[in-house]
């Protein structure tokens, strides 16, 4: 069965020495930010060509748990209620690390 998903382009990057992250995507001229904490901490990373895949805008609200993998060449975070953030890292991170955490959606 085909996914009835929508995609948006943006970025995701680490903050605070790799224990926090922020991601921004523009949907219908509105910026959607997903920011939070990840554990364990990883090397600083940037992905300027991240893609957010989601089913509806209602998924991009409130605080959500997430999990995924960062490195060696890519990042992939799955937000527990469905959306995913994926993309190629600007610089490799070795070794790849499985992470989990929690983030909060905001708009402006």
Biopython code that builds the backbone (N, CA, C, O; Angstrom):
import numpy as np
from Bio.PDB.StructureBuilder import StructureBuilder

atoms = [
    (1, "UNK", "N", (0.840, -1.171, 0.000)),
    (1, "UNK", "CA", (0.000, 0.000, 0.000)),
    (1, "UNK", "C", (0.888, 1.238, 0.000)),
    (1, "UNK", "O", (1.855, 1.305, 0.759)),
    (2, "UNK", "N", (0.578, 2.199, -0.826)),
    (2, "UNK", "CA", (1.388, 3.408, -0.949)),
    (2, "UNK", "C", (1.180, 4.320, 0.257)),
    (2, "UNK", "O", (0.097, 4.389, 0.837)),
    (3, "UNK", "N", (2.252, 5.012, 0.608)),
    (3, "UNK", "CA", (2.185, 5.956, 1.722)),
    (3, "UNK", "C", (1.519, 7.243, 1.254)),
    (3, "UNK", "O", (1.890, 7.793, 0.217)),
    (4, "UNK", "N", (0.546, 7.724, 2.006)),
    (4, "UNK", "CA", (-0.091, 9.005, 1.697)),
    (4, "UNK", "C", (0.642, 10.102, 2.466)),
    (4, "UNK", "O", (0.044, 10.853, 3.236)),
    (5, "UNK", "N", (1.949, 10.170, 2.236)),
    (5, "UNK", "CA", (2.797, 11.073, 3.009)),
    (5, "UNK", "C", (3.128, 12.328, 2.223)),
    (5, "UNK", "O", (3.077, 12.350, 0.994)),
    (6, "UNK", "N", (3.463, 13.358, 2.957)),
    (6, "UNK", "CA", (3.910, 14.616, 2.399)),
    (6, "UNK", "C", (5.344, 14.823, 2.858)),
    (6, "UNK", "O", (5.711, 14.431, 3.966)),
    (7, "UNK", "N", (6.157, 15.441, 2.002)),
    (7, "UNK", "CA", (7.549, 15.692, 2.346)),
    (7, "UNK", "C", (7.829, 17.183, 2.318)),
    (7, "UNK", "O", (7.220, 17.934, 1.556)),
    (8, "UNK", "N", (8.767, 17.598, 3.168)),
    (8, "UNK", "CA", (9.222, 18.976, 3.213)),
    (8, "UNK", "C", (10.727, 18.971, 3.413)),
    (8, "UNK", "O", (11.259, 18.104, 4.106)),
    (9, "UNK", "N", (11.419, 19.933, 2.814)),
    (9, "UNK", "CA", (12.866, 20.034, 2.944)),
    (9, "UNK", "C", (13.242, 21.032, 4.021)),
    (9, "UNK", "O", (12.528, 22.006, 4.260)),
    (10, "UNK", "N", (14.383, 20.780, 4.674)),
    (10, "UNK", "CA", (14.869, 21.672, 5.710)),
    (10, "UNK", "C", (16.232, 21.239, 6.186)),
    (10, "UNK", "O", (17.041, 20.739, 5.404)),
    (11, "UNK", "N", (16.495, 21.432, 7.486)),
    (11, "UNK", "CA", (17.786, 21.043, 8.050)),
    (11, "UNK", "C", (17.596, 20.514, 9.459)),
    (11, "UNK", "O", (16.575, 20.757, 10.104)),
    (12, "UNK", "N", (18.611, 19.779, 9.926)),
    (12, "UNK", "CA", (18.708, 19.352, 11.314)),
    (12, "UNK", "C", (20.163, 19.469, 11.715)),
    (12, "UNK", "O", (21.055, 19.141, 10.933)),
    (13, "UNK", "N", (20.409, 19.934, 12.934)),
    (13, "UNK", "CA", (21.781, 20.062, 13.421)),
    (13, "UNK", "C", (21.822, 19.858, 14.920)),
    (13, "UNK", "O", (20.820, 20.014, 15.617)),
    (14, "UNK", "N", (23.013, 19.502, 15.404)),
    (14, "UNK", "CA", (23.205, 19.302, 16.838)),
    (14, "UNK", "C", (23.501, 20.622, 17.516)),
    (14, "UNK", "O", (23.953, 21.581, 16.891)),
    (15, "UNK", "N", (23.232, 20.644, 18.820)),
    (15, "UNK", "CA", (23.540, 21.776, 19.691)),
    (15, "UNK", "C", (24.126, 21.216, 20.982)),
    (15, "UNK", "O", (24.008, 20.020, 21.249)),
    (16, "UNK", "N", (24.752, 22.069, 21.779)),
    (16, "UNK", "CA", (25.207, 21.710, 23.127)),
    (16, "UNK", "C", (26.087, 20.465, 23.132)),
    (16, "UNK", "O", (25.920, 19.573, 23.964)),
    (17, "UNK", "N", (27.035, 20.420, 22.180)),
    (17, "UNK", "CA", (27.972, 19.303, 22.181)),
    (17, "UNK", "C", (27.366, 17.971, 21.808)),
    (17, "UNK", "O", (27.863, 16.928, 22.232)),
    (18, "UNK", "N", (26.297, 17.980, 21.021)),
    (18, "UNK", "CA", (25.715, 16.739, 20.529)),
    (18, "UNK", "C", (24.675, 16.106, 21.423)),
    (18, "UNK", "O", (24.243, 14.986, 21.150)),
    (19, "UNK", "N", (24.251, 16.786, 22.492)),
    (19, "UNK", "CA", (23.203, 16.225, 23.347)),
    (19, "UNK", "C", (21.829, 16.803, 23.026)),
    (19, "UNK", "O", (20.812, 16.297, 23.500)),
    (20, "UNK", "N", (21.800, 17.859, 22.224)),
    (20, "UNK", "CA", (20.547, 18.490, 21.802)),
    (20, "UNK", "C", (20.554, 18.649, 20.286)),
    (20, "UNK", "O", (21.605, 18.595, 19.647)),
    (21, "UNK", "N", (19.359, 18.845, 19.720)),
    (21, "UNK", "CA", (19.247, 19.045, 18.279)),
    (21, "UNK", "C", (18.137, 20.042, 17.989)),
    (21, "UNK", "O", (17.260, 20.280, 18.819)),
    (22, "UNK", "N", (18.194, 20.614, 16.806)),
    (22, "UNK", "CA", (17.092, 21.430, 16.311)),
    (22, "UNK", "C", (16.925, 21.152, 14.827)),
    (22, "UNK", "O", (17.907, 20.991, 14.102)),
    (23, "UNK", "N", (15.685, 21.095, 14.381)),
    (23, "UNK", "CA", (15.359, 20.867, 12.975)),
    (23, "UNK", "C", (14.313, 21.894, 12.561)),
    (23, "UNK", "O", (13.421, 22.227, 13.341)),
    (24, "UNK", "N", (14.422, 22.393, 11.337)),
    (24, "UNK", "CA", (13.469, 23.376, 10.824)),
    (24, "UNK", "C", (13.050, 22.993, 9.406)),
    (24, "UNK", "O", (13.883, 22.654, 8.566)),
    (25, "UNK", "N", (11.754, 23.054, 9.162)),
    (25, "UNK", "CA", (11.175, 22.763, 7.852)),
    (25, "UNK", "C", (10.118, 23.814, 7.553)),
    (25, "UNK", "O", (9.414, 24.251, 8.464)),
    (26, "UNK", "N", (9.989, 24.229, 6.293)),
    (26, "UNK", "CA", (8.989, 25.216, 5.901)),
    (26, "UNK", "C", (7.865, 24.492, 5.165)),
    (26, "UNK", "O", (8.092, 23.823, 4.157)),
    (27, "UNK", "N", (6.645, 24.640, 5.690)),
    (27, "UNK", "CA", (5.463, 24.019, 5.109)),
    (27, "UNK", "C", (4.418, 25.110, 4.934)),
    (27, "UNK", "O", (4.003, 25.733, 5.912)),
    (28, "UNK", "N", (3.989, 25.348, 3.697)),
    (28, "UNK", "CA", (2.991, 26.390, 3.408)),
    (28, "UNK", "C", (3.391, 27.733, 4.016)),
    (28, "UNK", "O", (2.570, 28.408, 4.636)),
    (29, "UNK", "N", (4.660, 28.117, 3.834)),
    (29, "UNK", "CA", (5.204, 29.392, 4.307)),
    (29, "UNK", "C", (5.247, 29.526, 5.830)),
    (29, "UNK", "O", (5.409, 30.634, 6.342)),
    (30, "UNK", "N", (5.104, 28.422, 6.560)),
    (30, "UNK", "CA", (5.211, 28.428, 8.021)),
    (30, "UNK", "C", (6.412, 27.577, 8.399)),
    (30, "UNK", "O", (6.580, 26.472, 7.884)),
    (31, "UNK", "N", (7.251, 28.089, 9.301)),
    (31, "UNK", "CA", (8.392, 27.315, 9.792)),
    (31, "UNK", "C", (7.930, 26.389, 10.915)),
    (31, "UNK", "O", (7.305, 26.825, 11.882)),
    (32, "UNK", "N", (8.249, 25.109, 10.769)),
    (32, "UNK", "CA", (7.987, 24.102, 11.794)),
    (32, "UNK", "C", (9.337, 23.710, 12.393)),
    (32, "UNK", "O", (10.237, 23.273, 11.675)),
    (33, "UNK", "N", (9.471, 23.866, 13.698)),
    (33, "UNK", "CA", (10.712, 23.554, 14.399)),
    (33, "UNK", "C", (10.481, 22.346, 15.294)),
    (33, "UNK", "O", (9.481, 22.272, 16.007)),
    (34, "UNK", "N", (11.415, 21.399, 15.251)),
    (34, "UNK", "CA", (11.397, 20.253, 16.166)),
    (34, "UNK", "C", (12.733, 20.260, 16.882)),
    (34, "UNK", "O", (13.768, 20.008, 16.266)),
    (35, "UNK", "N", (12.721, 20.547, 18.178)),
    (35, "UNK", "CA", (13.945, 20.688, 18.962)),
    (35, "UNK", "C", (13.853, 19.842, 20.212)),
    (35, "UNK", "O", (12.783, 19.700, 20.805)),
    (36, "UNK", "N", (15.002, 19.271, 20.615)),
    (36, "UNK", "CA", (14.963, 18.450, 21.814)),
    (36, "UNK", "C", (16.313, 17.908, 22.213)),
    (36, "UNK", "O", (17.359, 18.447, 21.850)),
    (37, "UNK", "N", (16.265, 16.817, 22.976)),
    (37, "UNK", "CA", (17.454, 16.164, 23.523)),
    (37, "UNK", "C", (17.593, 14.767, 22.932)),
    (37, "UNK", "O", (16.600, 14.105, 22.627)),
    (38, "UNK", "N", (18.846, 14.328, 22.774)),
    (38, "UNK", "CA", (19.102, 12.953, 22.359)),
    (38, "UNK", "C", (20.100, 12.320, 23.316)),
    (38, "UNK", "O", (20.927, 12.994, 23.931)),
    (39, "UNK", "N", (19.992, 11.003, 23.419)),
    (39, "UNK", "CA", (20.863, 10.241, 24.295)),
    (39, "UNK", "C", (21.233, 8.951, 23.578)),
    (39, "UNK", "O", (20.335, 8.290, 23.056)),
    (40, "UNK", "N", (22.487, 8.557, 23.522)),
    (40, "UNK", "CA", (23.637, 9.262, 24.078)),
    (40, "UNK", "C", (24.022, 10.466, 23.217)),
    (40, "UNK", "O", (23.556, 10.606, 22.086)),
    (41, "UNK", "N", (24.869, 11.320, 23.760)),
    (41, "UNK", "CA", (25.403, 12.444, 22.991)),
    (41, "UNK", "C", (26.231, 11.901, 21.832)),
    (41, "UNK", "O", (26.854, 10.845, 21.937)),
    (42, "UNK", "N", (26.227, 12.635, 20.732)),
    (42, "UNK", "CA", (27.010, 12.249, 19.549)),
    (42, "UNK", "C", (27.918, 13.409, 19.173)),
    (42, "UNK", "O", (27.826, 14.496, 19.743)),
    (43, "UNK", "N", (28.798, 13.166, 18.203)),
    (43, "UNK", "CA", (29.618, 14.242, 17.671)),
    (43, "UNK", "C", (28.700, 15.300, 17.076)),
    (43, "UNK", "O", (27.583, 14.995, 16.656)),
    (44, "UNK", "N", (29.170, 16.547, 17.040)),
    (44, "UNK", "CA", (28.383, 17.599, 16.395)),
    (44, "UNK", "C", (28.076, 17.191, 14.959)),
    (44, "UNK", "O", (28.925, 16.630, 14.266)),
    (45, "UNK", "N", (26.855, 17.480, 14.523)),
    (45, "UNK", "CA", (26.461, 17.125, 13.163)),
    (45, "UNK", "C", (25.592, 18.221, 12.566)),
    (45, "UNK", "O", (24.957, 19.001, 13.275)),
    (46, "UNK", "N", (25.585, 18.253, 11.230)),
    (46, "UNK", "CA", (24.719, 19.138, 10.458)),
    (46, "UNK", "C", (24.233, 18.362, 9.248)),
    (46, "UNK", "O", (25.009, 17.660, 8.599)),
    (47, "UNK", "N", (22.964, 18.488, 8.948)),
    (47, "UNK", "CA", (22.385, 17.954, 7.718)),
    (47, "UNK", "C", (21.583, 19.088, 7.092)),
    (47, "UNK", "O", (20.467, 19.385, 7.520)),
    (48, "UNK", "N", (22.167, 19.723, 6.066)),
    (48, "UNK", "CA", (21.503, 20.853, 5.400)),
    (48, "UNK", "C", (20.454, 20.422, 4.387)),
    (48, "UNK", "O", (19.709, 21.258, 3.876)),
    (49, "UNK", "N", (20.386, 19.129, 4.090)),
    (49, "UNK", "CA", (19.442, 18.632, 3.082)),
    (49, "UNK", "C", (18.530, 17.574, 3.695)),
    (49, "UNK", "O", (18.346, 16.493, 3.134)),
    (50, "UNK", "N", (17.968, 17.899, 4.841)),
    (50, "UNK", "CA", (17.073, 16.961, 5.526)),
    (50, "UNK", "C", (15.678, 16.992, 4.891)),
    (50, "UNK", "O", (15.235, 18.013, 4.364)),
    (51, "UNK", "N", (15.016, 15.860, 4.957)),
    (51, "UNK", "CA", (13.643, 15.742, 4.479)),
    (51, "UNK", "C", (12.762, 15.287, 5.633)),
    (51, "UNK", "O", (13.076, 14.313, 6.319)),
    (52, "UNK", "N", (11.665, 15.992, 5.843)),
    (52, "UNK", "CA", (10.648, 15.607, 6.814)),
    (52, "UNK", "C", (9.522, 14.926, 6.050)),
    (52, "UNK", "O", (8.951, 15.504, 5.126)),
    (53, "UNK", "N", (9.204, 13.697, 6.439)),
    (53, "UNK", "CA", (8.089, 12.973, 5.833)),
    (53, "UNK", "C", (7.020, 12.807, 6.906)),
    (53, "UNK", "O", (7.305, 12.336, 8.007)),
    (54, "UNK", "N", (5.781, 13.199, 6.581)),
    (54, "UNK", "CA", (4.705, 13.163, 7.577)),
    (54, "UNK", "C", (3.382, 12.882, 6.888)),
    (54, "UNK", "O", (3.244, 13.066, 5.678)),
    (55, "UNK", "N", (2.412, 12.436, 7.672)),
    (55, "UNK", "CA", (1.097, 12.111, 7.136)),
    (55, "UNK", "C", (0.126, 13.275, 7.166)),
    (55, "UNK", "O", (-0.670, 13.447, 6.243)),
    (56, "UNK", "N", (0.186, 14.086, 8.235)),
    (56, "UNK", "CA", (-0.695, 15.249, 8.351)),
    (56, "UNK", "C", (-0.027, 16.271, 9.264)),
    (56, "UNK", "O", (0.849, 15.932, 10.059)),
    (57, "UNK", "N", (-0.453, 17.526, 9.138)),
    (57, "UNK", "CA", (0.117, 18.576, 9.984)),
    (57, "UNK", "C", (-0.179, 18.339, 11.457)),
    (57, "UNK", "O", (0.550, 18.828, 12.320)),
    (58, "UNK", "N", (-1.232, 17.600, 11.753)),
    (58, "UNK", "CA", (-1.570, 17.280, 13.127)),
    (58, "UNK", "C", (-0.497, 16.445, 13.827)),
    (58, "UNK", "O", (-0.437, 16.420, 15.057)),
    (59, "UNK", "N", (0.349, 15.761, 13.052)),
    (59, "UNK", "CA", (1.449, 14.990, 13.631)),
    (59, "UNK", "C", (2.581, 15.886, 14.126)),
    (59, "UNK", "O", (3.423, 15.453, 14.913)),
    (60, "UNK", "N", (2.601, 17.144, 13.659)),
    (60, "UNK", "CA", (3.707, 18.056, 13.949)),
    (60, "UNK", "C", (3.341, 18.999, 15.085)),
    (60, "UNK", "O", (3.461, 20.218, 14.964)),
    (61, "UNK", "N", (2.893, 18.414, 16.189)),
    (61, "UNK", "CA", (2.456, 19.194, 17.348)),
    (61, "UNK", "C", (2.958, 18.556, 18.627)),
    (61, "UNK", "O", (3.253, 17.361, 18.660)),
    (62, "UNK", "N", (3.051, 19.342, 19.665)),
    (62, "UNK", "CA", (3.328, 18.943, 21.047)),
    (62, "UNK", "C", (4.686, 18.264, 21.218)),
    (62, "UNK", "O", (5.523, 18.291, 20.314)),
    (63, "UNK", "N", (4.892, 17.664, 22.370)),
    (63, "UNK", "CA", (6.145, 16.975, 22.679)),
    (63, "UNK", "C", (6.039, 15.526, 22.216)),
    (63, "UNK", "O", (5.021, 14.868, 22.430)),
    (64, "UNK", "N", (7.110, 15.034, 21.574)),
    (64, "UNK", "CA", (7.089, 13.678, 21.020)),
    (64, "UNK", "C", (8.416, 12.973, 21.287)),
    (64, "UNK", "O", (9.474, 13.601, 21.276)),
    (65, "UNK", "N", (8.353, 11.679, 21.525)),
    (65, "UNK", "CA", (9.563, 10.874, 21.620)),
    (65, "UNK", "C", (10.069, 10.570, 20.226)),
    (65, "UNK", "O", (9.301, 10.532, 19.265)),
    (66, "UNK", "N", (11.387, 10.350, 20.125)),
    (66, "UNK", "CA", (11.978, 10.014, 18.836)),
    (66, "UNK", "C", (13.116, 9.025, 19.050)),
    (66, "UNK", "O", (13.646, 8.894, 20.154)),
    (67, "UNK", "N", (13.480, 8.334, 17.979)),
    (67, "UNK", "CA", (14.597, 7.407, 18.007)),
    (67, "UNK", "C", (15.151, 7.283, 16.609)),
    (67, "UNK", "O", (14.466, 7.568, 15.627)),
    (68, "UNK", "N", (16.400, 6.856, 16.526)),
    (68, "UNK", "CA", (16.978, 6.702, 15.206)),
    (68, "UNK", "C", (18.466, 6.442, 15.245)),
    (68, "UNK", "O", (19.009, 5.951, 16.235)),
    (69, "UNK", "N", (19.122, 6.788, 14.126)),
    (69, "UNK", "CA", (20.542, 6.538, 13.963)),
    (69, "UNK", "C", (21.190, 7.774, 13.366)),
    (69, "UNK", "O", (20.658, 8.381, 12.436)),
    (70, "UNK", "N", (22.345, 8.142, 13.909)),
    (70, "UNK", "CA", (23.122, 9.255, 13.389)),
    (70, "UNK", "C", (24.480, 8.711, 12.990)),
    (70, "UNK", "O", (25.206, 8.180, 13.831)),
    (71, "UNK", "N", (24.837, 8.836, 11.711)),
    (71, "UNK", "CA", (26.114, 8.365, 11.178)),
    (71, "UNK", "C", (25.929, 7.116, 10.340)),
    (71, "UNK", "O", (24.831, 6.559, 10.334)),
    (72, "UNK", "N", (26.917, 6.660, 9.652)),
    (72, "UNK", "CA", (28.156, 7.348, 9.405)),
    (72, "UNK", "C", (27.991, 8.455, 8.354)),
    (72, "UNK", "O", (28.634, 9.501, 8.439)),
    (73, "UNK", "N", (27.117, 8.211, 7.358)),
    (73, "UNK", "CA", (26.911, 9.187, 6.288)),
    (73, "UNK", "C", (25.570, 9.914, 6.371)),
    (73, "UNK", "O", (25.397, 10.973, 5.768)),
    (74, "UNK", "N", (24.615, 9.341, 7.123)),
    (74, "UNK", "CA", (23.229, 9.838, 7.123)),
    (74, "UNK", "C", (22.686, 9.981, 8.534)),
    (74, "UNK", "O", (23.248, 9.471, 9.503)),
    (75, "UNK", "N", (21.575, 10.693, 8.611)),
    (75, "UNK", "CA", (20.793, 10.761, 9.843)),
    (75, "UNK", "C", (19.391, 10.282, 9.521)),
    (75, "UNK", "O", (18.850, 10.585, 8.458)),
    (76, "UNK", "N", (18.808, 9.537, 10.438)),
    (76, "UNK", "CA", (17.406, 9.135, 10.316)),
    (76, "UNK", "C", (16.803, 9.109, 11.709)),
    (76, "UNK", "O", (17.206, 8.315, 12.559)),
    (77, "UNK", "N", (15.828, 9.991, 11.934)),
    (77, "UNK", "CA", (15.099, 10.042, 13.196)),
    (77, "UNK", "C", (13.641, 9.730, 12.917)),
    (77, "UNK", "O", (13.041, 10.318, 12.017)),
    (78, "UNK", "N", (13.077, 8.831, 13.663)),
    (78, "UNK", "CA", (11.657, 8.517, 13.561)),
    (78, "UNK", "C", (10.969, 9.079, 14.796)),
    (78, "UNK", "O", (11.328, 8.749, 15.927)),
    (79, "UNK", "N", (9.993, 9.916, 14.568)),
    (79, "UNK", "CA", (9.207, 10.480, 15.655)),
    (79, "UNK", "C", (8.085, 9.476, 15.925)),
    (79, "UNK", "O", (7.419, 9.021, 14.995)),
    (80, "UNK", "N", (7.883, 9.140, 17.178)),
    (80, "UNK", "CA", (7.068, 7.989, 17.553)),
    (80, "UNK", "C", (5.661, 8.016, 16.948)),
    (80, "UNK", "O", (5.093, 6.954, 16.694)),
    (81, "UNK", "N", (5.084, 9.197, 16.711)),
    (81, "UNK", "CA", (3.734, 9.237, 16.138)),
    (81, "UNK", "C", (3.732, 9.190, 14.614)),
    (81, "UNK", "O", (2.677, 9.383, 14.011)),
    (82, "UNK", "N", (4.879, 8.939, 13.964)),
    (82, "UNK", "CA", (4.861, 8.704, 12.528)),
    (82, "UNK", "C", (5.871, 9.449, 11.674)),
    (82, "UNK", "O", (6.495, 8.823, 10.818)),
    (83, "UNK", "N", (6.072, 10.761, 11.857)),
    (83, "UNK", "CA", (6.982, 11.480, 10.967)),
    (83, "UNK", "C", (8.426, 10.973, 11.053)),
    (83, "UNK", "O", (8.848, 10.435, 12.077)),
    (84, "UNK", "N", (9.172, 11.154, 9.963)),
    (84, "UNK", "CA", (10.595, 10.833, 9.949)),
    (84, "UNK", "C", (11.378, 12.021, 9.411)),
    (84, "UNK", "O", (10.898, 12.774, 8.564)),
    (85, "UNK", "N", (12.590, 12.168, 9.922)),
    (85, "UNK", "CA", (13.541, 13.161, 9.430)),
    (85, "UNK", "C", (14.751, 12.375, 8.949)),
    (85, "UNK", "O", (15.347, 11.613, 9.710)),
    (86, "UNK", "N", (15.115, 12.565, 7.668)),
    (86, "UNK", "CA", (16.218, 11.817, 7.072)),
    (86, "UNK", "C", (17.061, 12.754, 6.234)),
    (86, "UNK", "O", (16.593, 13.794, 5.772)),
    (87, "UNK", "N", (18.320, 12.367, 6.044)),
    (87, "UNK", "CA", (19.146, 13.108, 5.119)),
    (87, "UNK", "C", (20.615, 12.780, 5.255)),
    (87, "UNK", "O", (21.030, 12.120, 6.208)),
    (88, "UNK", "N", (21.414, 13.250, 4.282)),
    (88, "UNK", "CA", (22.852, 13.027, 4.317)),
    (88, "UNK", "C", (23.539, 14.029, 5.243)),
    (88, "UNK", "O", (23.257, 15.226, 5.187)),
    (89, "UNK", "N", (24.434, 13.543, 6.088)),
    (89, "UNK", "CA", (25.208, 14.432, 6.946)),
    (89, "UNK", "C", (26.202, 15.237, 6.113)),
    (89, "UNK", "O", (26.741, 14.730, 5.130)),
    (90, "UNK", "N", (26.444, 16.486, 6.500)),
    (90, "UNK", "CA", (27.425, 17.310, 5.798)),
    (90, "UNK", "C", (28.823, 16.719, 5.922)),
    (90, "UNK", "O", (29.620, 16.809, 4.988)),
    (91, "UNK", "N", (29.128, 16.109, 7.080)),
    (91, "UNK", "CA", (30.405, 15.433, 7.328)),
    (91, "UNK", "C", (30.114, 14.106, 8.006)),
    (91, "UNK", "O", (29.206, 14.019, 8.833)),
    (92, "UNK", "N", (30.884, 13.057, 7.663)),
    (92, "UNK", "CA", (30.631, 11.743, 8.273)),
    (92, "UNK", "C", (30.829, 11.757, 9.786)),
    (92, "UNK", "O", (31.646, 12.512, 10.314)),
    (93, "UNK", "N", (30.075, 10.917, 10.464)),
    (93, "UNK", "CA", (30.236, 10.676, 11.899)),
    (93, "UNK", "C", (30.511, 9.185, 12.054)),
    (93, "UNK", "O", (29.702, 8.350, 11.650)),
    (94, "UNK", "N", (31.651, 8.863, 12.638)),
    (94, "UNK", "CA", (32.040, 7.478, 12.815)),
    (94, "UNK", "C", (32.458, 7.271, 14.261)),
    (94, "UNK", "O", (33.348, 7.978, 14.733)),
    (95, "UNK", "N", (31.866, 6.349, 14.975)),
    (95, "UNK", "CA", (30.911, 5.345, 14.499)),
    (95, "UNK", "C", (29.481, 5.888, 14.488)),
    (95, "UNK", "O", (29.171, 6.892, 15.129)),
    (96, "UNK", "N", (28.626, 5.197, 13.744)),
    (96, "UNK", "CA", (27.198, 5.511, 13.774)),
    (96, "UNK", "C", (26.662, 5.179, 15.163)),
    (96, "UNK", "O", (27.127, 4.238, 15.806)),
    (97, "UNK", "N", (25.692, 5.948, 15.619)),
    (97, "UNK", "CA", (25.153, 5.777, 16.966)),
    (97, "UNK", "C", (23.632, 5.721, 16.932)),
    (97, "UNK", "O", (22.987, 6.556, 16.298)),
    (98, "UNK", "N", (23.061, 4.734, 17.617)),
    (98, "UNK", "CA", (21.607, 4.683, 17.813)),
    (98, "UNK", "C", (21.264, 5.626, 18.951)),
    (98, "UNK", "O", (21.888, 5.587, 20.011)),
    (99, "UNK", "N", (20.265, 6.478, 18.726)),
    (99, "UNK", "CA", (19.891, 7.478, 19.725)),
    (99, "UNK", "C", (18.395, 7.407, 20.004)),
    (99, "UNK", "O", (17.618, 6.882, 19.207)),
    (100, "UNK", "N", (18.014, 7.948, 21.152)),
    (100, "UNK", "CA", (16.606, 8.146, 21.459)),
    (100, "UNK", "C", (16.504, 9.464, 22.215)),
    (100, "UNK", "O", (17.495, 9.956, 22.755)),
    (101, "UNK", "N", (15.318, 10.025, 22.250)),
    (101, "UNK", "CA", (15.156, 11.287, 22.934)),
    (101, "UNK", "C", (13.738, 11.789, 22.870)),
    (101, "UNK", "O", (12.795, 11.044, 22.602)),
    (102, "UNK", "N", (13.614, 13.081, 23.126)),
    (102, "UNK", "CA", (12.307, 13.712, 23.102)),
    (102, "UNK", "C", (12.477, 15.115, 22.537)),
    (102, "UNK", "O", (13.453, 15.806, 22.829)),
    (103, "UNK", "N", (11.509, 15.519, 21.725)),
    (103, "UNK", "CA", (11.544, 16.853, 21.128)),
    (103, "UNK", "C", (10.175, 17.495, 21.179)),
    (103, "UNK", "O", (9.167, 16.830, 21.419)),
    (104, "UNK", "N", (10.153, 18.800, 20.948)),
    (104, "UNK", "CA", (8.909, 19.552, 20.964)),
    (104, "UNK", "C", (8.755, 20.310, 19.658)),
    (104, "UNK", "O", (9.704, 20.932, 19.181)),
    (105, "UNK", "N", (7.553, 20.260, 19.077)),
    (105, "UNK", "CA", (7.236, 20.985, 17.856)),
    (105, "UNK", "C", (6.799, 22.408, 18.194)),
    (105, "UNK", "O", (6.090, 22.630, 19.175)),
    (106, "UNK", "N", (7.223, 23.360, 17.381)),
    (106, "UNK", "CA", (6.778, 24.751, 17.489)),
    (106, "UNK", "C", (6.649, 25.309, 16.074)),
    (106, "UNK", "O", (7.259, 24.788, 15.141)),
    (107, "UNK", "N", (5.870, 26.349, 15.919)),
    (107, "UNK", "CA", (5.679, 27.001, 14.612)),
    (107, "UNK", "C", (5.939, 28.486, 14.724)),
    (107, "UNK", "O", (5.751, 29.089, 15.781)),
    (108, "UNK", "N", (6.380, 29.073, 13.606)),
    (108, "UNK", "CA", (6.400, 30.532, 13.500)),
    (108, "UNK", "C", (6.522, 30.942, 12.055)),
    (108, "UNK", "O", (6.556, 32.135, 11.752)),
]
sb = StructureBuilder()
sb.init_structure("model")
sb.init_model(0)
sb.init_chain("A")
sb.init_seg("    ")
for serial, (resi, resn, name, xyz) in enumerate(atoms, 1):
    if name == "N":
        sb.init_residue(resn, " ", resi, " ")
    sb.init_atom(name, np.array(xyz, "f"), 0.0, 1.0, " ", f" {name:<3s}", serial, name[0])
structure = sb.get_structure()
